[in-house]
Amino acid sequence: MDTDSVFDPWSPGFAADPYPGYARLRAAGRVLWSGRLGQWLVPHHADVRALLGDRRLGRTYRHRFTHEEFGRTPPPAAHEPFHVLDGNGLLDLEGDDHARVRRLVAKAFTPRTVAGLAPAVRRLAGELVDGLVAEGGGDLIEAVAEPLPVAVIAEMLGVPAADRSLLRPWSAAICAMYEPDRDEGTARRAVHASLEFSAYLRELIADRRARPGDDIVSALTAVHDGGGRLSEQETVSTCALLLNAGHEASVNATGNGWLALFRHPDRLAALRADPALLPGAVEELLRYDTPLQLFERWVLDDIEIDGTVLARGAKVALLFGSANHDPARFPDPGRLDLTRKDNAHLSFGAGIHYCLGAPLARLELAASLQALLGRAPGLRPAGEPERKPGYVMRGLRRLPVAC
């Protein structure tokens, strides 16, 4: 099989519906080479899950090797602001640095913190849905899916209401760097956004050091243990990650989820009739149309998969969307089943990089679903949805609805 003819994230058709292509990849093998991406593709649930916990792979190699030792060319110096911001966050740290930063961040971003946000998240979701209903409908992404997680993250960080319009454009520009078709224009926009966001966060951190408040920035600047404190750059990168990873997942999960429900009106009717289905629906919607389709790893030490050796220095693409549709793990994976049991989807990853914000993302998705089901019982599609152009961050740009 010509892998690149099946796995083509540059193709609008593949990006619109990658799941049939994933089925062909799974049938072709456990690990496949994409010459166009220059990466190994891993499409099966069991392998993706195992490799997420395998320390022979890493999000970075810089904790063990220089660029030259690893056979890689350093990124252009002009891109440094993006890589400094990105590389000092939990998502890309490895080794002792990751363990230290995650331990410290977990002290500030606790389950109790998330539980304490629940009333505010539900209130915000209700207000946004009420606004949508008052207008008789509109774009569900613009009216509910985007503003809810941005408002929640802004509340957590203590960002003043007047500044919140800055957050979404910064996040969109930075996250575009995770797409396979990024170009120099994408990089310039990401660097500009990284510089502006970092400068904004440094001012916010300085203010919270002088005048601590009841927000995550104040908590991160104060937290410490026997291993020390977070550096200012680690605090900046952690706050940026909370916005970028946290709200992108929630926006895309909400849009993808409602599109799936609209396309399965019997499942939507069942959910409206029985609110007890909501927790299972959240998990199934996260699985059914995965918000993050691909997660990359570097091979730090040679590893063999089904007779194929992945040599040190290679890059691996763990296909979350394919893993979540693997029939070996999910019976009838193409079926949207809101009562699915043992739903071990990988939408939040696994291993040491398991998403720290997963409880918050679940809370936001449940709150928006509950508000829309209860306050907009006649919610229905009112036009063709428009997908975002990217593949890795899978979501909708527009979802027109009527109430």
matplotlib code that plots the C-alpha trace (Angstrom):
import matplotlib.pyplot as plt

x = [0.0, 1.2, 0.9, 1.0, -2.0, -4.0, -2.7, -2.8, -3.4, -2.9, -6.0, -9.3, -11.1, -8.9, -9.1, -12.9, -13.2, -10.0, -11.6, -12.0, -8.3, -7.4, -9.2, -7.0, -3.9, -4.8, -5.5, -2.0, 0.0, 1.0, 3.6, 3.8, 6.3, 5.0, 7.6, 5.8, 5.7, 9.1, 7.5, 6.3, 2.6, 1.1, -2.7, -3.7, -5.1, -2.9, 0.3, -0.6, -1.5, 1.7, 4.0, 2.5, 4.0, 7.2, 10.2, 12.2, 10.1, 9.9, 8.2, 11.7, 15.3, 17.0, 17.2, 19.5, 21.0, 22.2, 20.6, 23.9, 24.1, 20.5, 21.1, 18.8, 19.1, 18.4, 15.3, 15.9, 17.0, 14.1, 11.7, 13.2, 10.4, 7.9, 10.2, 11.1, 7.4, 6.4, 9.5, 9.2, 5.6, 4.6, 3.6, 7.2, 9.3, 10.9, 12.9, 13.6, 12.4, 9.0, 8.6, 9.5, 7.2, 4.3, 4.6, 4.6, 1.8, -0.3, 0.0, -1.6, -4.0, -5.7, -9.0, -10.3, -9.4, -11.4, -14.3, -14.4, -14.8, -17.9, -20.5, -18.9, -18.5, -22.2, -23.2, -21.2, -22.5, -26.1, -25.5, -24.0, -26.8, -29.4, -27.8, -27.9, -31.6, -32.4, -31.0, -33.0, -29.8, -26.5, -23.1, -22.7, -18.9, -18.8, -21.7, -20.9, -18.0, -15.3, -16.2, -16.9, -13.4, -11.7, -13.7, -13.0, -9.2, -9.3, -11.0, -8.4, -5.5, -7.1, -7.1, -9.2, -12.4, -11.1, -8.1, -9.8, -10.3, -6.5, -6.3, -8.0, -6.0, -2.7, -3.7, -4.8, -1.5, 0.6, -1.4, -1.1, 2.5, 1.4, -0.1, 2.0, 1.5, 2.9, 5.0, 7.2, 4.2, 2.7, 5.9, 6.1, 2.6, 3.4, 6.6, 4.7, 1.9, 4.5, 6.3, 3.1, 1.5, 4.8, 5.1, 1.5, 2.0, 5.2, 3.3, 0.5, 3.0, 4.7, 1.4, 0.4, 3.7, 3.0, -0.7, -1.6, -5.2, -7.4, -6.2, -3.9, -1.1, -0.9, -0.9, 1.9, 4.1, 3.7, 4.0, 7.2, 8.5, 11.8, 12.6, 12.3, 9.9, 8.8, 11.0, 9.4, 9.6, 8.1, 5.2, 4.7, 4.8, 2.4, -0.1, 0.2, -0.4, -3.5, -4.9, -3.7, -4.2, -7.1, -9.4, -8.6, -9.7, -12.9, -13.9, -13.3, -14.9, -18.1, -18.3, -17.5, -19.8, -22.9, -22.3, -22.2, -25.5, -27.2, -26.2, -27.7, -31.0, -32.1, -29.1, -29.8, -33.4, -32.3, -29.9, -32.6, -35.0, -32.5, -30.0, -28.4, -26.8, -24.7, -21.5, -21.3, -22.1, -19.2, -16.8, -18.3, -18.3, -14.6, -13.9, -16.2, -14.6, -11.3, -10.3, -6.6, -5.9, -2.1, 0.5, 4.2, 7.1, 10.9, 12.5, 15.2, 16.4, 15.8, 12.4, 10.9, 7.2, 6.0, 9.4, 10.1, 12.9, 12.3, 15.8, 16.9, 16.3, 13.1, 9.8, 6.6, 3.0, 0.7, -2.7, -5.2, -8.2, -7.4, -6.8, -10.2, -11.8, -9.9, -12.4, -10.0, -10.7, -14.2, -16.9, -18.6, -16.4, -18.2, -21.4, -22.1, -23.1, -23.9, -24.2, -20.8, -19.1, -15.4, -14.7, -10.9, -10.5, -7.1, -8.3, -6.4, -3.4, -1.8, 1.4, 3.3, 1.9, -1.7, -3.6, -3.6, -6.6, -8.8, -11.1, -11.7, -12.3, -14.9, -16.5, -16.7, -18.1, -20.7, -21.7, -22.3, -24.1, -26.4, -27.1, -27.9, -30.0, -32.0, -32.3, -32.4, -34.5, -35.3, -31.6, -31.2, -28.8, -29.4, -26.8, -23.7, -20.9, -17.5, -14.4, -11.2, -8.5, -6.1, -5.9, -4.1, -6.5, -9.8, -12.7, -15.2, -14.9, -18.7, -21.8, -25.0, -27.9, -31.5, -33.3]
y = [0.0, 3.5, 5.1, 8.6, 8.1, 7.0, 9.3, 12.8, 15.4, 18.1, 16.9, 18.6, 15.3, 13.5, 16.3, 16.3, 12.6, 10.8, 7.7, 5.6, 6.2, 5.2, 1.9, 1.2, 2.1, -0.3, -3.1, -2.5, -2.9, -1.7, 0.8, 2.5, 4.9, 8.3, 9.6, 12.9, 13.5, 11.8, 10.0, 6.5, 6.3, 4.2, 3.6, 0.9, 1.6, -1.0, 0.3, 4.0, 3.4, 1.4, 4.0, 6.9, 5.2, 4.0, 6.1, 5.1, 7.8, 11.4, 14.7, 16.2, 14.8, 17.9, 16.4, 13.7, 14.9, 18.0, 18.6, 17.4, 14.2, 13.4, 14.1, 17.0, 20.6, 23.2, 25.3, 28.7, 31.3, 33.5, 30.9, 30.9, 32.8, 30.1, 27.2, 28.8, 29.3, 25.8, 24.0, 25.0, 23.8, 20.4, 19.1, 19.2, 18.7, 15.3, 13.7, 15.4, 18.8, 17.3, 15.5, 18.7, 21.0, 18.6, 18.1, 21.8, 22.6, 19.8, 21.6, 24.7, 23.0, 20.5, 18.6, 20.9, 23.9, 22.4, 21.4, 25.0, 26.2, 24.1, 26.7, 29.5, 27.2, 26.2, 29.9, 31.0, 28.2, 29.1, 32.8, 32.1, 29.7, 32.2, 34.7, 32.3, 31.5, 35.3, 35.7, 32.8, 31.0, 31.8, 30.2, 27.7, 28.0, 31.8, 32.0, 29.1, 26.8, 29.4, 32.0, 29.4, 27.9, 31.2, 32.9, 30.0, 30.1, 33.9, 33.6, 31.0, 33.2, 36.4, 38.0, 41.2, 41.1, 43.9, 41.8, 38.5, 39.2, 38.9, 35.3, 33.4, 35.0, 34.3, 30.7, 30.2, 31.5, 29.4, 26.2, 26.5, 25.4, 21.9, 21.3, 19.4, 22.0, 24.9, 27.4, 30.4, 32.7, 30.4, 30.5, 34.3, 34.6, 32.1, 33.9, 37.2, 35.7, 34.0, 37.3, 39.2, 36.5, 36.0, 39.7, 39.9, 37.0, 38.4, 41.6, 39.5, 37.4, 40.5, 42.0, 38.8, 38.6, 42.1, 41.6, 37.9, 37.0, 33.9, 32.7, 30.1, 32.7, 33.7, 30.0, 29.1, 32.0, 30.9, 27.1, 25.4, 22.2, 20.5, 20.6, 24.4, 26.7, 27.2, 29.6, 32.6, 31.0, 27.8, 29.8, 31.7, 28.5, 26.7, 29.6, 29.6, 25.8, 26.1, 28.4, 26.7, 23.1, 23.6, 25.7, 24.3, 20.8, 22.2, 24.3, 21.4, 18.8, 21.0, 21.6, 18.1, 16.7, 18.7, 18.0, 14.3, 14.6, 16.6, 13.8, 11.2, 12.7, 9.5, 9.8, 13.5, 12.7, 10.0, 12.4, 15.1, 12.6, 11.1, 13.5, 10.5, 9.7, 12.9, 11.6, 8.7, 11.1, 13.3, 10.4, 9.1, 12.4, 12.8, 9.4, 9.6, 12.7, 13.2, 16.9, 16.1, 13.7, 13.2, 13.4, 13.2, 11.5, 11.3, 7.8, 8.2, 4.6, 2.0, 0.3, -2.6, -2.9, -6.0, -6.7, -3.1, -1.2, 2.4, 3.8, 6.5, 9.9, 8.9, 10.7, 8.8, 10.1, 8.5, 8.6, 9.3, 9.5, 6.1, 4.5, 5.8, 4.0, 0.7, -2.2, -4.3, -1.9, -0.4, -2.7, -1.1, 2.0, 4.0, 3.9, 6.9, 5.0, 7.2, 4.2, 2.7, 0.9, 0.8, 3.8, 3.9, 6.6, 8.3, 11.9, 13.1, 11.0, 8.6, 8.2, 11.1, 13.5, 12.7, 16.0, 17.7, 19.7, 16.7, 17.2, 20.8, 19.9, 17.3, 19.9, 22.5, 20.0, 18.7, 22.2, 23.4, 20.2, 20.5, 24.1, 23.6, 20.5, 22.3, 25.9, 25.3, 22.2, 23.0, 23.4, 22.3, 22.8, 25.8, 25.5, 23.7, 23.5, 24.8, 22.9, 24.5, 23.9, 22.1, 18.3, 17.9, 20.2, 18.8, 21.2, 23.4, 27.1, 27.6, 25.5, 27.5, 26.6, 27.7, 27.6]
z = [0.0, -0.8, 2.7, 1.4, -0.9, 2.1, 4.8, 3.2, 5.9, 3.2, 1.3, 2.2, 1.6, 4.1, 6.6, 6.3, 7.1, 8.0, 9.5, 6.4, 5.6, 9.2, 8.7, 5.6, 7.6, 10.4, 7.9, 6.3, 9.5, 12.9, 11.9, 8.4, 6.9, 5.6, 3.2, 2.8, 6.6, 7.2, 10.1, 11.2, 11.6, 14.4, 13.9, 16.4, 19.9, 21.7, 20.2, 20.6, 24.3, 24.9, 23.2, 25.1, 28.2, 26.6, 27.8, 24.7, 23.0, 24.1, 23.2, 23.0, 22.8, 24.2, 27.7, 26.4, 23.1, 21.3, 17.9, 16.3, 18.4, 17.4, 13.7, 13.5, 12.3, 15.0, 14.3, 12.7, 15.2, 14.2, 15.5, 19.0, 20.8, 19.8, 20.8, 24.1, 25.0, 23.7, 25.0, 28.6, 29.1, 30.4, 27.0, 25.7, 28.8, 29.6, 32.3, 35.6, 34.4, 33.4, 36.8, 38.7, 36.8, 36.7, 40.5, 41.1, 38.6, 40.2, 43.5, 42.0, 39.5, 41.8, 41.5, 44.2, 42.0, 39.1, 41.3, 42.6, 39.0, 38.3, 39.4, 37.4, 34.3, 34.5, 35.0, 32.0, 29.8, 30.7, 30.0, 26.6, 25.6, 26.8, 24.4, 21.5, 22.2, 22.5, 19.0, 17.6, 16.8, 15.1, 14.9, 17.8, 17.6, 17.9, 20.4, 22.8, 21.9, 21.8, 24.4, 27.2, 27.6, 26.8, 29.6, 32.0, 31.3, 31.6, 35.0, 36.1, 35.0, 36.3, 32.9, 33.0, 30.9, 28.7, 27.6, 26.9, 23.2, 22.8, 24.0, 21.1, 18.3, 20.2, 20.7, 17.1, 15.8, 18.1, 17.6, 13.8, 14.3, 15.1, 11.7, 9.1, 6.4, 8.3, 6.3, 7.1, 7.3, 9.9, 11.8, 11.7, 13.1, 15.8, 16.8, 16.9, 19.0, 21.3, 21.9, 22.7, 24.8, 26.8, 27.4, 28.6, 30.9, 32.4, 33.3, 34.8, 36.8, 38.1, 39.2, 41.0, 42.8, 44.1, 44.7, 44.9, 44.2, 44.0, 40.6, 39.0, 38.2, 41.9, 42.8, 40.3, 41.4, 45.1, 44.8, 45.8, 47.3, 48.1, 44.4, 44.2, 42.4, 38.9, 36.9, 35.4, 31.9, 33.2, 34.7, 31.5, 29.4, 31.8, 31.6, 27.8, 27.7, 29.8, 27.2, 24.0, 24.9, 27.3, 25.2, 21.8, 23.0, 24.4, 21.4, 19.0, 21.2, 21.5, 17.7, 16.7, 19.3, 18.2, 14.6, 15.4, 17.4, 14.6, 12.2, 14.6, 15.6, 17.4, 19.7, 20.3, 21.1, 23.6, 25.3, 25.6, 27.1, 29.6, 31.2, 33.0, 29.6, 29.8, 31.4, 28.9, 26.1, 27.0, 26.7, 23.5, 21.8, 22.7, 21.2, 18.1, 16.5, 18.2, 18.8, 18.6, 15.8, 16.0, 18.7, 17.9, 19.6, 19.0, 19.1, 21.8, 21.7, 19.0, 19.3, 17.4, 16.5, 14.7, 13.1, 12.1, 13.8, 14.5, 14.9, 17.3, 15.7, 13.9, 14.5, 15.3, 14.7, 17.2, 15.5, 18.2, 15.8, 14.4, 17.8, 18.9, 16.0, 16.3, 16.3, 18.3, 21.3, 20.4, 19.1, 16.1, 16.4, 13.6, 15.7, 18.0, 21.1, 24.1, 26.3, 25.3, 28.3, 29.1, 26.8, 27.0, 24.4, 24.1, 23.4, 26.5, 25.9, 28.4, 30.4, 31.9, 29.4, 30.1, 29.9, 33.3, 32.2, 31.2, 34.2, 33.2, 29.6, 30.6, 32.9, 30.1, 27.6, 30.1, 31.1, 27.5, 26.6, 29.6, 29.0, 25.3, 26.0, 28.7, 27.5, 23.8, 23.4, 19.8, 18.8, 15.2, 12.3, 10.1, 7.3, 6.3, 8.9, 7.9, 9.1, 10.1, 7.4, 9.7, 10.3, 13.7, 15.6, 14.3, 14.7, 13.1, 12.1, 11.9, 12.9, 12.0, 14.3, 14.9, 18.3]

ax = plt.figure().add_subplot(projection="3d")
ax.plot(x, y, z, "-o")
ax.set_aspect("equal")
plt.show()
